[in-house]
Amino acid sequence: MTQQESKVINIDGKEYKESDLNQEQTYCIRQIRSLQNKCESLRFELDSSQMALQFATSKLISSLTTSEDDDVKIAN
């Protein structure tokens, strides 16, 4: 048995052998897998961007707080 023949796909609780699917169905499965990978990659990028945004925001707030403290010291 080849690797492709041994793949089983579960759709709505029903199992299908990938080797039994027609060309259009196989193409749709490849598209779905590709899109799942793309979604996972985009989720990873979004998480990274959100962490960077939080860091930059915290850095700005910290910087402004320090600047305000310095301004108060200078005014006294």
All heavy atoms as an XYZ file, in Angstrom:
608
protein
N       0.831     -1.182      0.000
C       0.000      0.000      0.000
C       0.880      1.251      0.000
O       1.814      1.351      0.774
C      -0.879     -0.021      1.255
C      -2.205      0.646      1.033
S      -3.249      0.770      2.520
C      -3.853     -0.881      2.701
N       0.601      2.230     -0.840
C       1.378      3.466     -0.866
C       0.882      4.384      0.234
O      -0.176      4.171      0.824
C       1.243      4.181     -2.234
O      -0.110      4.605     -2.389
C       1.654      3.285     -3.382
N       1.654      5.441      0.480
C       1.292      6.383      1.532
C      -0.048      7.049      1.215
O      -0.869      7.220      2.086
C       2.381      7.437      1.696
C       2.121      8.373      2.860
C       3.217      9.396      3.022
O       4.131      9.474      2.229
N       3.113     10.192      4.062
N      -0.285      7.395     -0.049
C      -1.518      8.086     -0.412
C      -2.728      7.169     -0.192
O      -3.764      7.617      0.257
C      -1.474      8.556     -1.870
C      -2.685      9.407     -2.236
C      -2.596      9.993     -3.623
O      -1.693      9.667     -4.378
N      -3.521     10.847     -3.972
N      -2.608      5.887     -0.499
C      -3.727      4.968     -0.327
C      -4.089      4.788      1.137
O      -5.237      4.498      1.451
C      -3.399      3.606     -0.948
C      -3.324      3.640     -2.457
C      -2.864      2.315     -3.031
O      -2.176      1.557     -2.333
O      -3.203      2.065     -4.194
N      -3.144      4.958      2.020
C      -3.402      4.730      3.432
C      -4.024      5.946      4.123
O      -4.475      5.838      5.248
C      -2.114      4.331      4.152
O      -1.197      5.396      4.123
N      -4.078      7.098      3.459
C      -4.641      8.293      4.082
C      -6.155      8.184      4.121
O      -6.806      7.844      3.141
C      -4.248      9.552      3.304
C      -2.800      9.926      3.466
C      -2.515     11.244      2.809
C      -1.053     11.600      2.937
N      -0.746     12.855      2.265
N      -6.689      8.476      5.292
C      -8.134      8.472      5.483
C      -8.542      9.869      5.904
O      -7.905     10.491      6.764
C      -8.551      7.435      6.549
C     -10.041      7.513      6.813
C      -8.158      6.031      6.114
N      -9.604     10.365      5.283
C     -10.080     11.706      5.567
C     -11.444     11.585      6.229
O     -12.305     10.845      5.760
C     -10.168     12.527      4.271
C      -8.758     12.711      3.745
C     -10.829     13.867      4.505
C      -8.660     12.907      2.304
N     -11.620     12.309      7.327
C     -12.873     12.283      8.061
C     -13.629     13.575      7.782
O     -13.145     14.661      8.102
C     -12.591     12.126      9.560
C     -13.863     11.878     10.343
O     -14.867     12.536     10.147
N     -13.791     10.926     11.246
N     -14.795     13.458      7.174
C     -15.622     14.620      6.863
C     -17.009     14.362      7.438
O     -17.674     13.390      7.072
C     -15.707     14.877      5.344
C     -14.302     15.123      4.786
C     -16.627     16.060      5.046
C     -14.234     15.192      3.286
N     -17.426     15.223      8.336
C     -18.723     15.100      9.006
C     -18.926     13.713      9.615
O     -19.999     13.112      9.522
C     -19.875     15.424      8.038
C     -19.899     16.894      7.645
O     -19.427     17.733      8.435
O     -20.409     17.202      6.553
N     -17.868     13.185     10.223
C     -17.957     11.908     10.906
C     -17.882     10.684     10.011
O     -17.957      9.558     10.482
N     -17.709     10.891      8.719
C     -17.606      9.773      7.783
C     -16.184      9.716      7.232
O     -15.608     10.741      6.896
C     -18.611      9.942      6.642
C     -18.706      8.741      5.747
C     -19.853      8.862      4.758
C     -19.865      7.625      3.866
N     -20.888      7.710      2.832
N     -15.635      8.507      7.143
C     -14.261      8.345      6.671
C     -14.223      8.028      5.179
O     -15.046      7.256      4.685
C     -13.564      7.241      7.468
C     -13.341      7.617      8.917
C     -12.536      6.576      9.671
O     -12.391      5.429      9.178
O     -12.048      6.914     10.759
N     -13.260      8.652      4.501
C     -13.054      8.443      3.071
C     -11.586      8.148      2.843
O     -10.721      8.834      3.392
C     -13.430      9.711      2.274
C     -14.867     10.156      2.446
C     -15.230     11.012      3.480
C     -15.846      9.723      1.564
C     -16.546     11.429      3.629
C     -17.166     10.136      1.710
C     -17.502     10.989      2.748
O     -18.804     11.402      2.904
N     -11.303      7.147      2.013
C      -9.921      6.908      1.609
C      -9.577      7.940      0.551
O     -10.318      8.131     -0.411
C      -9.764      5.505      1.015
C      -9.806      4.405      2.021
C      -9.534      3.084      1.324
C      -9.618      1.934      2.295
N      -9.413      0.646      1.602
N      -8.451      8.579      0.738
C      -8.051      9.606     -0.223
C      -7.879      9.013     -1.619
O      -8.171      9.662     -2.619
C      -6.775     10.294      0.248
C      -6.495     11.589     -0.493
C      -5.404     12.416      0.147
O      -5.204     12.331      1.361
O      -4.751     13.160     -0.602
N      -7.460      7.772     -1.672
C      -7.250      7.125     -2.970
C      -8.564      6.864     -3.711
O      -8.570      6.659     -4.922
C      -6.487      5.814     -2.792
O      -7.214      4.933     -1.943
N      -9.695      6.897     -2.989
C     -11.003      6.675     -3.623
C     -11.632      7.959     -4.146
O     -12.659      7.910     -4.825
C     -11.978      6.032     -2.620
C     -11.590      4.612     -2.253
O     -10.814      3.986     -3.015
O     -12.050      4.132     -1.200
N     -11.038      9.095     -3.842
C     -11.620     10.378     -4.248
C     -11.238     10.715     -5.681
O     -10.182     10.316     -6.170
C     -11.143     11.480     -3.308
C     -11.480     11.278     -1.825
C     -10.886     12.410     -1.000
C     -12.971     11.181     -1.599
N     -12.125     11.477     -6.338
C     -11.824     11.880     -7.712
C     -10.871     13.076     -7.717
O     -10.518     13.615     -6.660
C     -13.104     12.162     -8.508
C     -13.881     13.373     -8.002
O     -13.314     14.347     -7.510
N     -15.203     13.320     -8.126
N     -10.475     13.501     -8.891
C      -9.474     14.559     -9.039
C      -9.952     15.878     -8.420
O      -9.186     16.568     -7.744
C      -9.145     14.748    -10.523
C      -7.922     15.585    -10.765
C      -7.548     15.570    -12.238
O      -8.331     15.133    -13.094
N      -6.362     16.056    -12.556
N     -11.201     16.227     -8.629
C     -11.735     17.474     -8.080
C     -11.758     17.431     -6.543
O     -11.378     18.401     -5.880
C     -13.149     17.733     -8.597
C     -13.776     19.008     -8.058
C     -15.207     19.211     -8.521
O     -15.811     18.278     -9.092
O     -15.718     20.317     -8.293
N     -12.162     16.314     -5.980
C     -12.206     16.162     -4.529
C     -10.801     16.225     -3.935
O     -10.579     16.877     -2.908
C     -12.891     14.841     -4.159
C     -14.357     14.824     -4.531
C     -14.948     13.421     -4.538
O     -14.236     12.427     -4.733
N     -16.257     13.333     -4.345
N      -9.853     15.573     -4.587
C      -8.462     15.604     -4.137
C      -7.913     17.024     -4.195
O      -7.207     17.468     -3.289
C      -7.599     14.664     -5.003
O      -8.133     13.342     -4.906
C      -6.158     14.647     -4.545
N      -8.270     17.746     -5.258
C      -7.836     19.143     -5.394
C      -8.416     19.995     -4.260
O      -7.704     20.812     -3.659
C      -8.275     19.703     -6.752
C      -7.912     21.155     -6.942
C      -6.603     21.531     -7.234
C      -8.876     22.146     -6.823
C      -6.266     22.864     -7.408
C      -8.542     23.481     -6.990
C      -7.244     23.836     -7.286
O      -6.913     25.165     -7.441
N      -9.688     19.795     -3.949
C     -10.320     20.541     -2.855
C      -9.623     20.247     -1.527
O      -9.397     21.156     -0.725
C     -11.807     20.192     -2.755
S     -12.816     20.885     -4.069
N      -9.264     19.006     -1.300
C      -8.562     18.645     -0.067
C      -7.207     19.334     -0.010
O      -6.812     19.860      1.031
C      -8.422     17.111      0.057
C      -9.800     16.512      0.352
C      -7.421     16.732      1.136
C      -9.868     15.021      0.248
N      -6.492     19.382     -1.124
C      -5.205     20.077     -1.150
C      -5.388     21.566     -0.863
O      -4.594     22.180     -0.147
C      -4.503     19.857     -2.489
C      -3.942     18.449     -2.603
C      -2.977     18.204     -3.751
N      -2.829     19.221     -4.758
C      -3.293     19.143     -6.022
N      -3.939     18.076     -6.428
N      -3.078     20.108     -6.875
N      -6.454     22.145     -1.434
C      -6.751     23.563     -1.176
C      -7.048     23.789      0.303
O      -6.548     24.732      0.910
C      -7.962     24.022     -2.009
C      -7.682     24.235     -3.459
C      -6.900     25.516     -3.706
O      -6.768     26.382     -2.842
N      -6.353     25.631     -4.905
N      -7.856     22.917      0.891
C      -8.219     23.034      2.304
C      -6.971     22.950      3.178
O      -6.777     23.767      4.084
C      -9.252     21.957      2.698
C     -10.596     22.273      2.034
C      -9.397     21.848      4.208
C     -11.600     21.137      2.085
N      -6.122     21.981      2.910
C      -4.885     21.842      3.698
C      -4.005     23.078      3.560
O      -3.431     23.558      4.541
C      -4.121     20.599      3.260
C      -4.768     19.324      3.745
C      -4.006     18.104      3.290
N      -4.641     16.885      3.785
C      -4.638     15.730      3.145
N      -4.009     15.617      1.985
N      -5.235     14.683      3.656
N      -3.903     23.585      2.341
C      -3.093     24.782      2.114
C      -3.671     25.971      2.882
O      -2.932     26.738      3.510
C      -3.046     25.089      0.615
O      -2.393     26.308      0.379
N      -4.983     26.118      2.846
C      -5.629     27.231      3.546
C      -5.519     27.078      5.062
O      -5.341     28.080      5.777
C      -7.096     27.350      3.119
C      -7.288     27.816      1.672
C      -8.717     27.572      1.214
C      -6.911     29.277      1.521
N      -5.597     25.857      5.567
C      -5.405     25.624      6.995
C      -3.998     26.045      7.414
O      -3.815     26.692      8.447
C      -5.648     24.152      7.354
C      -7.105     23.752      7.322
C      -7.308     22.245      7.486
O      -6.490     21.435      7.052
N      -8.427     21.872      8.082
N      -3.005     25.683      6.598
C      -1.619     26.076      6.886
C      -1.460     27.588      6.837
O      -0.767     28.177      7.673
C      -0.651     25.413      5.909
C      -0.513     23.929      6.151
O      -0.731     23.446      7.251
N      -0.156     23.199      5.111
N      -2.113     28.218      5.858
C      -2.035     29.670      5.732
C      -2.672     30.348      6.942
O      -2.124     31.306      7.481
C      -2.723     30.126      4.447
C      -2.576     31.593      4.152
C      -3.160     31.945      2.801
C      -2.903     33.404      2.480
N      -3.414     33.756      1.144
N      -3.815     29.844      7.386
C      -4.480     30.399      8.569
C      -3.597     30.261      9.801
O      -3.480     31.196     10.601
C      -5.831     29.712      8.811
S      -7.112     30.188      7.645
N      -2.958     29.123      9.949
C      -2.066     28.908     11.084
C      -0.892     29.883     11.036
O      -0.517     30.464     12.052
C      -1.559     27.468     11.088
C      -0.729     27.128     12.296
C      -0.302     25.666     12.305
O      -1.040     24.816     11.782
O       0.788     25.389     12.833
N      -0.351     30.075      9.854
C       0.769     31.004      9.688
C       0.334     32.443      9.991
O       1.052     33.189     10.666
C       1.311     30.904      8.268
O       2.336     31.829      8.052
N      -0.842     32.820      9.513
C      -1.347     34.169      9.767
C      -1.642     34.383     11.250
O      -1.390     35.467     11.791
C      -2.597     34.443      8.927
C      -2.347     34.612      7.427
C      -3.663     34.611      6.663
C      -1.558     35.877      7.148
N      -2.154     33.339     11.920
C      -2.399     33.421     13.364
C      -1.081     33.657     14.106
O      -0.999     34.471     15.028
C      -3.051     32.127     13.867
C      -4.451     32.299     14.404
C      -5.024     31.047     15.044
N      -4.867     29.811     14.314
C      -5.666     29.395     13.343
N      -6.695     30.132     12.963
N      -5.450     28.249     12.735
N      -0.032     32.948     13.669
C       1.291     33.105     14.266
C       1.799     34.537     14.073
O       2.306     35.161     15.003
C       2.263     32.097     13.642
C       3.642     32.156     14.212
C       3.950     31.527     15.410
C       4.647     32.832     13.538
C       5.237     31.581     15.935
C       5.928     32.894     14.055
C       6.226     32.267     15.257
N       1.658     35.055     12.852
C       2.092     36.425     12.564
C       1.283     37.438     13.368
O       1.832     38.419     13.871
C       1.963     36.723     11.070
C       3.000     36.023     10.223
C       2.882     36.387      8.756
O       2.718     37.593      8.453
O       2.954     35.477      7.920
N      -0.034     37.196     13.493
C      -0.882     38.094     14.277
C      -0.452     38.096     15.736
O      -0.331     39.158     16.354
C      -2.350     37.691     14.154
C      -3.351     38.492     14.986
C      -3.320     39.973     14.606
C      -4.751     37.925     14.840
N      -0.205     36.920     16.297
C       0.259     36.837     17.686
C       1.562     37.610     17.870
O       1.715     38.358     18.840
C       0.462     35.380     18.110
C      -0.834     34.628     18.295
O      -1.903     35.273     18.385
O      -0.790     33.382     18.337
N       2.498     37.446     16.944
C       3.781     38.159     17.014
C       3.572     39.671     16.936
O       4.181     40.429     17.691
C       4.708     37.715     15.888
O       5.050     36.362     16.034
N       2.693     40.086     16.031
C       2.420     41.517     15.875
C       1.752     42.090     17.115
O       2.068     43.214     17.536
C       1.524     41.756     14.650
O       2.202     41.403     13.475
N       0.834     41.329     17.715
C       0.172     41.808     18.924
C       1.161     41.941     20.083
O       1.091     42.905     20.850
C      -0.985     40.876     19.309
C      -2.176     41.016     18.387
C      -3.288     40.027     18.684
O      -3.038     38.890     19.074
N      -4.524     40.462     18.480
N       2.087     40.993     20.192
C       3.110     41.089     21.249
C       4.005     42.303     21.014
O       4.338     43.021     21.962
C       3.935     39.810     21.313
C       3.187     38.659     21.947
S       4.213     37.200     22.238
C       4.384     36.556     20.584
N       4.385     42.537     19.769
C       5.230     43.696     19.453
C       4.472     44.993     19.739
O       5.050     45.956     20.264
C       5.673     43.639     17.995
N       3.191     45.020     19.416
C       2.364     46.196     19.685
C       2.270     46.456     21.181
O       2.424     47.597     21.632
C       0.971     46.003     19.084
C      -0.067     47.088     19.374
C       0.393     48.436     18.837
C      -1.408     46.693     18.783
N       2.047     45.418     21.967
C       1.984     45.569     23.420
C       3.312     46.080     23.971
O       3.335     46.958     24.843
C       1.629     44.240     24.089
C       0.186     43.850     23.919
C      -0.113     42.480     24.519
O       0.754     41.613     24.562
N      -1.331     42.295     24.979
N       4.408     45.544     23.454
C       5.725     45.978     23.909
C       5.945     47.457     23.592
O       6.374     48.233     24.448
C       6.828     45.133     23.271
C       8.207     45.578     23.643
C       8.739     45.256     24.884
C       8.974     46.331     22.762
C      10.014     45.678     25.244
C      10.239     46.767     23.105
C      10.770     46.440     24.348
N       5.650     47.861     22.352
C       5.852     49.253     21.943
C       4.953     50.189     22.742
O       5.387     51.279     23.165
C       5.589     49.412     20.444
N       3.724     49.766     23.001
C       2.798     50.583     23.786
C       3.299     50.737     25.219
O       3.304     51.840     25.770
C       1.387     49.946     23.771
O       0.943     49.826     22.426
C       0.400     50.784     24.555
N       3.747     49.638     25.801
C       4.289     49.688     27.172
C       5.513     50.592     27.236
O       5.693     51.362     28.177
C       4.655     48.287     27.652
O       3.513     47.497     27.774
N       6.363     50.464     26.225
C       7.591     51.283     26.160
C       7.227     52.767     26.081
O       7.840     53.593     26.759
C       8.383     50.851     24.934
C       9.782     51.309     24.899
C      10.671     50.260     25.520
C      12.082     50.561     25.120
N      13.005     50.435     26.215
N       6.229     53.105     25.264
C       5.800     54.501     25.129
C       5.231     55.011     26.441
O       5.595     56.099     26.904
C       4.763     54.636     24.010
C       4.126     56.017     23.862
C       5.180     57.068     23.513
C       3.025     55.982     22.823
N       4.357     54.219     27.057
C       3.756     54.640     28.326
C       4.835     54.841     29.383
O       4.826     55.830     30.111
C       2.686     53.623     28.778
C       1.490     53.682     27.828
C       2.264     53.862     30.222
C       0.484     52.565     28.012
N       5.777     53.910     29.427
C       6.880     54.021     30.386
C       7.701     55.276     30.118
O       8.068     56.011     31.038
C       7.764     52.785     30.294
O       8.886     52.913     31.124
N       7.956     55.538     28.860
C       8.736     56.715     28.473
C       8.001     58.000     28.850
O       8.609     58.944     29.358
C       8.999     56.679     26.972
O       9.545     57.899     26.529
N       6.707     58.039     28.605
C       5.929     59.234     28.932
C       5.850     59.440     30.437
O       5.923     60.567     30.919
C       4.521     59.122     28.334
C       4.457     59.190     26.808
C       3.061     58.861     26.323
C       4.912     60.542     26.298
N       5.718     58.372     31.181
C       5.668     58.464     32.641
C       6.991     58.999     33.173
O       7.013     59.876     34.034
C       5.366     57.089     33.263
O       4.134     56.608     32.724
C       5.252     57.168     34.765
N       8.088     58.502     32.631
C       9.418     58.973     33.039
C       9.591     60.439     32.673
O      10.100     61.224     33.465
C      10.516     58.127     32.364
O      10.303     56.760     32.729
C      11.895     58.555     32.792
N       9.134     60.830     31.499
C       9.234     62.229     31.061
C       8.419     63.132     31.960
O       8.850     64.229     32.324
C       8.747     62.376     29.613
O       9.608     61.720     28.731
N       7.228     62.701     32.351
C       6.379     63.498     33.225
C       7.034     63.662     34.587
O       7.004     64.733     35.184
C       4.997     62.850     33.370
C       4.142     62.965     32.130
C       2.836     62.191     32.237
O       2.571     61.575     33.293
O       2.087     62.199     31.245
N       7.650     62.602     35.108
C       8.353     62.682     36.390
C       9.514     63.668     36.309
O       9.732     64.446     37.234
C       8.868     61.290     36.812
C       7.760     60.327     37.185
O       6.611     60.799     37.395
O       8.017     59.120     37.247
N      10.244     63.633     35.182
C      11.355     64.559     34.986
C      10.862     66.001     34.923
O      11.466     66.910     35.467
C      12.146     64.217     33.718
C      12.922     62.910     33.849
O      13.101     62.432     34.997
O      13.339     62.370     32.819
N       9.722     66.211     34.237
C       9.152     67.558     34.114
C       8.734     68.093     35.483
O       8.915     69.272     35.784
C       7.934     67.548     33.165
C       8.331     67.312     31.712
O       9.522     67.462     31.400
O       7.431     66.979     30.910
N       8.189     67.228     36.326
C       7.771     67.657     37.662
C       9.001     68.054     38.485
O       8.990     69.069     39.182
C       6.977     66.514     38.374
C       6.753     66.856     39.842
C       5.647     66.295     37.678
N      10.074     67.296     38.396
C      11.295     67.610     39.132
C      11.886     68.947     38.668
O      12.351     69.751     39.459
C      12.334     66.508     38.957
C      11.975     65.221     39.688
C      12.999     64.152     39.419
C      12.558     62.821     40.023
N      13.455     61.741     39.670
N      11.851     69.190     37.359
C      12.408     70.429     36.809
C      11.564     71.626     37.252
O      12.078     72.684     37.580
C      12.489     70.361     35.271
C      13.532     69.314     34.868
C      12.825     71.702     34.671
C      13.553     69.006     33.381
N      10.245     71.475     37.288
C       9.352     72.564     37.663
C       9.514     72.939     39.129
O       9.289     74.087     39.492
C       7.899     72.165     37.384
N       9.890     72.020     39.971
C      10.041     72.336     41.407
C      11.321     73.043     41.599
O      11.984     73.655     41.982
C      10.012     71.055     42.249
C       8.605     70.465     42.281
O       7.641     71.190     42.162
N       8.516     69.164     42.425
